[in-house]
Amino acid sequence: MPDAHPATGPLAALRTWSPPTGTPVRAVVLVLPGGRARSRQPASTRNLAYRRMVPIARAIHRATRAEGAETWLLRYRVRGWNEPDLDPVQDAWWALEGIRARYPNAPVTLVGHSMGGRTALRVADHESVHTICALAPWIEDDEPHTQLADRDVVIVHGTADHTTSPKASHRYALTAREVSPRVCRFELPDGHAMLRHAPTWTTLIRRTVVGAVTGEVDPEIAQAMRAPTPDGLRTIAP
């Protein structure tokens, strides 16, 4: 996908957390916030969807900085998905191209919530991406999945989510297993905002990204990836 950023208008931006001085960057985690189905309003760091991902990005940084991982948090140009333009997909691709230009050999882990989860799944075919962690992802019935081939995919969804559909993410996980054997899905009794059981969400995210950065998949995640379908894709979050 080419860089489709306009010459004028709002620009995407990145906030980064780097490993300690002297530690070479060997991996990058790109964090993708949620948004809206349609909105041309410029995105802001004051938006709740963005602010919700700041403590998650910080937790990722704390867990992976000693391993040489750099954490990037993307602020989109505009707040909406905006079919057929797919604005956050364009922005995520732009960020991935920036990562590849700076760190050509660094594997990338994507962590996205809601619309950001959908975005992470859409850009999984970028050559730098190895792992996708989709949190309460917004999934439609015609969501493509072939781009997930040979990727590690961890989906987490709250069973009390009334904003995005846990049933849709379960169907998507089943489909994703057709192209990658390394797909798992966790459930926990929480809503869309990931607040009631925030430590559980954060722990699972941390396990995912540490495994991706070190190349040693967390044992519980590996076990969930081996669990048989369909019920194996409803693993209770540890």
C-alpha positions, 0 to 999 in steps of 0.5 A: 500500500503506498503512502497516501498522506495528503500534502495538506491537511492534518498529519499523523504523528507518533509518540515513541518510548526508546530502550535505555541509552546504548541498547540497540533497537531490535524490535518495535511495538506499534500501538494503534488506538480506536476511533469512529466509523466515520469522522473527518474531525482531526484526531487529537491526543486528548481523544479518549481512544488515544488516552486509553492507549497511553498507559498500555504503551507505557506498560509495553515499554516497561516490559520490553525496553531491556530487550531492545524494543522501541514502542510507538503510539500512533495518532491518526490524522482523522478520527474515522475509519471512513470507508472506502478511504480507510484512513487509519490503515493508511496511517498505520502503513505510513508508520510501518514504512517509517519503522522499516526505514529506520530499523530495516531488520526489526520485527514489528508487533502491532497492538490495536484496540477497537478500530485500532484492532481492525487496523492492525489486522488489515496491515498484517501483510506488511513485511515487518509485521510478525505479531498482531494483538487485537483488543476488542477488535471491530470486525465486519462480516466481510473482513479479509483474513488472507493477510494473516498468513504466517503471522502470530495473532492474539485476539482478546475480547470482553464478553460484555462488550456492546460496542464491538461484537465478541461473536464477530471476533470469534468467527474471524478467529476461526477464519484466520486459522485457515491461513495461520496455525498460530491464532488464539483468542481470549475472553474475559468478563469485561466491556469495551473500555477494558477498565473493569479488569484492566490488569488482566488486559495489560498482563495479556498484552505484556505476555504477547509482546514480550514473547514477540520481542524475545522470540519465546512465545508465552507458554499460555499463549502457545497453549491457546494457539494449540487449542482446538476449534471452535471452543479453543478460541474462547480461552479464558484470559489468565 
